[in-house]
Amino acid sequence: MDDEMVEIPGGEFLMGSESFYPEERPVRHARVERFWIDRHHVTNDEFARFVEATGYVTVAERPLELGEVPGAPVQTYPAGSLVFRQTDGPVDLGDSRLWWRYVPGAQWRHPQGPESTIEGLGDHPVVHVAYEDAEAYARWAGKELPTEAEWEFAARGGLEGKPFTWGDEIEPDGKIMANTWQGEFPWQNTVRDGYARTSPFGAFPANGYGLFDMAGNAWEWTADWYRADPGVPTSPCCSPVDESYDPGSPEIRIPRKVLKGGSHLCAPNYCLRFRPAARMPQMVDTGMSHLGFRCVRRS
């Protein structure tokens, strides 16, 4: 087995939370079998080796065609991706368009736009990867993407029912445990953790299973279709397209997968989602400047 993977024993655990956001409810019993998971996010260096070996072109490097998406404008955008832009002052937290911009030329090699590079960021998580990009890498590596239950079990690191991957306190003894946003999102970032954007793996303590950045840094794709009520089983009669819309924007009929882990943009005043139970929907065709992944192997 790959030295950069960690064996997770499997077992039954309490999945979800009753204490934070509605989409994490209800707490329910879940079980996973033994598997192996990457010790850290797939890095820029690792993704570069995949691209060099295969010639793969990511979704963000292709022109974006929206004409066939129900509810979307009939429009073609130049190749690019969504990039976070810090605002000049407090804004309406209900409108994420105030801090996200579609930037032509933004992609995994140019995470902030065409003038930016990943030079010196080889051990940072690769970002701007859409779901099919993550799947393509996983196939090439002989791996798969984790289920939501596998990811959450691994993130808990053996701690049952704790809100954070390290325990009960957000900053135990004043120590920052993950790459998150300190200050008032999206306009004031004090950068007390030392990182305004992504960070290299190993910059923050590993969890109980020896896994890095299961909280913060970059959101991670999972293989599961998103449901606002995770306690309700998906009907076998229904297609993923019928099961995975984001209730916050139902007019855009693009399937969503579950993201886990939070990112460097998560702040208590807006997105307290750098917790194992936290989850959010993401359109499968969209990468962002705070979205990456890691892989698993199953026995």
C-alpha positions in Angstrom: 0.0 0.0 0.0 1.1 3.6 -0.8 3.2 5.0 2.1 1.2 8.2 1.8 -2.0 6.4 2.7 -3.3 5.5 6.1 -5.3 2.3 7.0 -8.6 3.1 8.6 -10.0 0.2 10.6 -13.7 0.7 9.8 -16.6 0.2 12.2 -19.8 1.8 13.3 -20.0 5.4 14.4 -22.5 8.3 15.0 -22.6 10.3 11.8 -23.9 13.9 11.6 -24.7 16.5 14.3 -27.7 18.0 15.9 -25.9 21.1 17.1 -25.0 23.2 14.0 -26.6 23.3 10.5 -29.9 21.6 9.5 -28.3 19.6 6.7 -26.2 17.7 9.2 -29.2 16.2 10.9 -30.2 13.7 12.1 -27.4 12.0 14.0 -27.5 8.4 12.8 -25.6 5.2 13.0 -23.4 4.5 10.0 -20.9 1.8 9.3 -17.8 1.6 7.0 -15.6 -1.2 6.2 -11.8 -1.1 6.4 -10.2 1.2 3.8 -7.1 3.3 3.1 -7.1 7.1 2.7 -4.6 9.6 1.5 -2.7 11.2 4.4 -3.2 14.6 2.9 -5.0 16.4 0.0 -3.8 15.6 -3.5 -1.1 18.2 -3.9 -0.1 20.4 -6.9 3.0 18.2 -7.4 1.0 15.0 -7.4 -1.6 16.4 -9.8 1.1 17.7 -12.1 2.6 14.2 -12.4 -0.9 12.9 -13.4 -1.3 15.7 -16.1 2.2 15.1 -17.4 1.6 11.3 -17.7 -1.8 11.6 -19.3 -2.1 15.0 -21.0 -5.4 15.5 -19.1 -7.1 18.9 -19.5 -9.2 20.0 -16.5 -12.7 21.4 -16.7 -11.5 24.9 -15.8 -9.2 24.8 -18.9 -12.1 24.2 -21.3 -14.7 26.9 -22.4 -17.8 26.7 -20.2 -20.9 25.9 -22.2 -24.1 26.8 -20.3 -26.7 26.6 -23.1 -27.8 23.0 -22.2 -28.2 23.6 -18.5 -31.8 24.2 -17.5 -32.2 27.5 -15.6 -28.8 28.8 -16.6 -28.2 31.7 -19.1 -27.6 30.7 -22.7 -24.0 31.8 -22.7 -20.5 30.5 -23.3 -17.8 31.7 -20.9 -14.1 31.5 -21.7 -12.1 28.9 -19.8 -11.7 29.8 -16.2 -12.9 29.2 -12.7 -14.3 30.8 -9.5 -11.8 32.8 -7.4 -12.4 34.3 -4.0 -11.9 38.0 -3.7 -11.8 39.6 -0.2 -14.3 42.5 0.0 -13.3 46.0 1.2 -15.8 46.0 4.1 -18.9 44.2 5.5 -21.3 42.9 3.0 -24.6 41.0 2.8 -23.6 37.4 3.8 -26.6 36.1 1.9 -25.1 37.0 -1.5 -21.9 35.0 -2.2 -21.5 36.8 -5.6 -20.0 39.6 -3.6 -16.9 37.7 -3.0 -16.7 35.1 -5.7 -15.6 36.0 -9.3 -15.5 34.0 -12.4 -11.9 34.6 -13.6 -11.0 33.7 -17.1 -7.7 31.8 -17.1 -8.0 30.7 -13.5 -7.2 27.0 -13.1 -5.1 24.6 -11.1 -1.8 26.0 -12.5 -3.0 29.6 -12.0 -5.2 29.5 -8.8 -5.7 33.3 -8.5 -5.9 34.0 -12.2 -3.7 33.8 -15.3 -0.9 36.0 -13.7 -0.6 33.7 -10.7 1.4 30.5 -10.4 1.9 27.4 -8.2 5.6 27.9 -8.0 6.6 27.1 -4.4 3.2 25.6 -3.7 4.0 22.0 -4.7 2.9 20.6 -1.3 -0.3 22.7 -1.2 -3.7 21.1 -2.2 -4.5 21.3 -5.9 -7.6 23.4 -6.4 -10.0 24.4 -9.2 -10.7 20.7 -9.8 -14.2 19.8 -10.8 -15.7 16.4 -9.9 -14.7 14.7 -13.1 -11.1 16.0 -12.7 -10.9 14.4 -9.3 -12.4 11.1 -10.6 -9.9 11.1 -13.5 -6.9 11.5 -11.1 -8.3 8.8 -8.8 -8.6 6.3 -11.7 -5.1 7.0 -12.9 -3.8 6.5 -9.4 -5.7 3.2 -9.0 -7.9 4.8 -6.3 -11.4 6.1 -5.8 -13.1 9.1 -4.1 -14.3 8.5 -0.6 -18.0 8.2 0.3 -19.3 10.8 2.7 -19.4 8.2 5.5 -15.8 7.0 4.9 -14.6 10.6 4.8 -16.4 11.6 8.1 -15.3 8.4 9.9 -11.6 9.1 8.9 -11.9 12.8 9.8 -13.1 12.0 13.4 -9.9 10.2 14.0 -11.4 7.9 16.6 -13.2 10.6 18.5 -16.9 9.8 18.9 -19.3 12.7 18.8 -16.8 15.6 19.1 -17.5 18.7 17.1 -14.0 19.1 15.8 -11.4 16.6 14.5 -9.3 17.4 17.5 -12.0 17.5 20.3 -14.4 20.0 21.8 -12.7 23.4 21.8 -12.3 25.4 18.6 -8.9 26.7 19.8 -7.7 24.5 22.7 -5.4 26.5 24.9 -5.5 29.2 22.3 -3.9 27.0 19.6 -5.1 27.3 16.1 -5.6 23.7 14.8 -6.5 24.2 11.2 -6.2 26.6 8.3 -9.4 28.7 8.6 -10.5 32.3 8.5 -9.7 34.4 11.5 -11.7 37.6 11.7 -15.0 38.8 10.1 -15.6 37.0 6.7 -15.3 38.1 3.9 -13.6 41.4 4.6 -11.3 41.1 7.6 -8.8 38.3 7.8 -6.3 38.7 10.6 -4.3 35.7 9.3 -3.4 34.6 12.8 -2.8 31.1 11.5 -0.2 32.4 9.0 -2.0 31.6 5.8 -4.3 33.8 3.8 -5.0 31.0 1.3 -4.0 27.4 1.1 -1.3 25.9 3.3 1.2 23.0 2.9 0.2 19.7 4.4 1.8 19.3 7.8 1.4 22.9 8.7 -1.2 22.0 11.3 -1.5 18.9 13.6 -2.7 15.6 12.2 -5.9 14.0 13.7 -6.0 10.8 15.7 -5.5 8.7 12.5 -2.5 10.7 11.4 -4.4 12.5 8.6 -3.7 16.2 7.8 -6.2 18.9 7.0 -9.4 17.0 7.6 -10.5 20.4 8.8 -9.9 23.6 6.8 -7.4 24.3 4.0 -9.5 23.1 1.1 -13.0 21.5 0.8 -12.9 17.9 -0.5 -15.1 16.1 -3.0 -16.8 12.9 -2.0 -18.6 10.3 -4.2 -22.0 10.8 -2.7 -24.9 12.8 -4.3 -26.0 15.6 -2.1 -29.3 15.4 -0.2 -30.5 18.1 2.1 -31.8 15.5 4.5 -29.0 12.9 4.8 -31.1 10.6 7.0 -33.5 9.8 4.2 -32.2 7.0 1.9 -32.0 7.7 -1.8 -34.7 5.9 -3.7 -33.4 3.4 -6.3 -36.1 4.6 -8.7 -34.7 8.1 -8.9 -31.7 9.4 -10.9 -28.9 11.4 -9.3 -30.2 14.5 -11.2 -33.5 14.2 -9.3 -31.8 13.7 -5.9 -29.0 16.2 -5.7 -30.1 19.8 -6.3 -29.1 22.5 -3.9 -32.4 23.8 -2.3 -30.8 27.2 -2.1 -30.7 27.5 -5.9 -33.1 24.9 -7.4 -33.4 26.8 -10.7 -29.9 25.7 -11.7 -30.5 22.0 -12.6 -26.9 20.7 -12.2 -26.3 17.7 -9.9 -24.4 18.3 -6.7 -22.0 16.1 -4.8 -21.2 16.3 -1.1 -18.2 18.4 0.0 -16.6 17.8 3.4 -14.0 19.4 5.6 -14.4 23.2 5.1 -11.6 25.4 3.9 -9.4 28.4 4.6 -12.4 30.6 4.0 -14.5 29.1 6.8 -15.2 31.5 9.7 -17.4 31.2 12.7 -19.4 34.3 11.6 -20.3 32.7 8.3 -19.3 29.1 7.7 -18.5 27.1 10.8 -18.0 24.0 8.7 -14.5 22.9 9.4 -16.0 20.0 11.4 -16.4 16.3 10.5 -20.2 16.4 10.4 -20.4 19.5 8.2 -21.3 19.2 4.6 -22.3 21.3 1.6 -23.5 20.7 -2.0 -21.3 21.5 -5.0 -22.2 21.4 -8.6 -20.2 18.6 -10.3 -19.1 20.8 -13.2 -17.6 23.6 -11.0 -14.1 24.0 -9.4 -13.2 26.8 -7.1 -10.1 28.3 -5.5 -10.8 26.5 -2.2 -11.8 23.1 -3.5 -9.6 20.0 -3.7 -9.8 16.3 -2.9 -8.1 13.2 -1.5 -8.5 9.5 -2.5 -9.2 6.1 -0.9 -8.5 2.5 -1.6 -10.8 -0.3 -0.4 -10.0 -3.8 0.6 
